[in-house]
Amino acid sequence: MVDRLVRIAALLVPLLAVQPVLAKEATTKAPATSEAPAASPAAPAAKQPSPGQTAARDRQKKCGAEWRGLTDAQKTAQGPKWPQFWSKCNKRLKGNDKA
């Protein structure tokens, strides 16, 4: 038991000795890293979704609401899982367009 504690202590001593050196390096590097973001240009604004992406998102929300509205009994009687339901619902809401 004592032998095990001595081994652990022997492994920890170098780590504890290096810790103050690493802390000094971190404090000297901190101002340099804090200046870099101030000098960099502002991040570009997020791109707005296209009209097609917005329409697809709206269709997915409507189909998701329909899917959640079905009871478990209706879902099992209906047969298709979400991907098949989404495909049919999406086609229906699109008006069967292949665009």
N, C-alpha and C positions, 0 to 999 in steps of 0.2 A: 504494500500500500504506500509506504513511504517512498519506495523506489519510483512508483508511478507519479507521485507528486513532484519529485525531484525532476523527472523527465519533463513534465508539463511546465515547471518553472523554467527549466533550461530552454524550452522552446519559446516561452513568453518574454524572456528578458530582451532578446534582440528586437522584438516587436515594440516593446515599451520604450526602448532606447531610440528607435527610429521615429516614433510618434511626434516628438517635439520638432524634429527636423521637417517632417511633412507638414506640420501645422504652420511653420514659418514660411514654407514655400507656398502654401495655400493663401496666406495673408498677403504675400508679395504679389501673387498672380491675380488676386481678386480685383484690384483697381483696373488692371489692364483689360480684364474680361468685361468689366462693367462699362468701360468706355466704348467698346466695340459696338454694342447695339445702338448707342446714341449716334454714332457716326454713320451707321448703315442707313440706307434709304428705307422709307416706309414700305411695308408689305403691300403688294397689289391687292385691290379689292376682289372679293370673291365674284366669280362669273355668275351671271344670272342664268337660270335654266332657259332652254329654248322653249318655244311654244309647244313643240312636240313632246318634250320632256315633261312639261307641266300637264299636258293632256294625259299622258301615260300615268303620271302620278295620281291624277284625279280619278282615272278609270280604276287604278289599283285600289284606291281608298274605297270607291263605291263597291267594287267586287268583294273587298275584304269585309265591308259592313254587311253585305248580303250573306257571305259565308258565315260570319259570326251570328247572324240572325237565324240561321238554320239550326234546328234542334239536332241532337245527336242521332235521333231516330231518322230524321229526314236525311242526314248526311249518309248514314249507312244504307238507307233505302235508295238514295240517289245513286250511290256507287262511286263516283269519281272522288279522288283525293283533291287537295288544294291545287296542284299544278293543272290537272285536267279541268277543274272548275274555273280556274283563272283563265285558261285558254279560251273556253267557251264564252265566259262572261266578257272577256276583253273583245272578242270578235263581235259579240252582240252589241256592246257599247260603241265600238268603232263603226258599226253599220256594215260589217262584212267587207270593209275596204282592205285592200292588200297594200296599202301605202306604207 
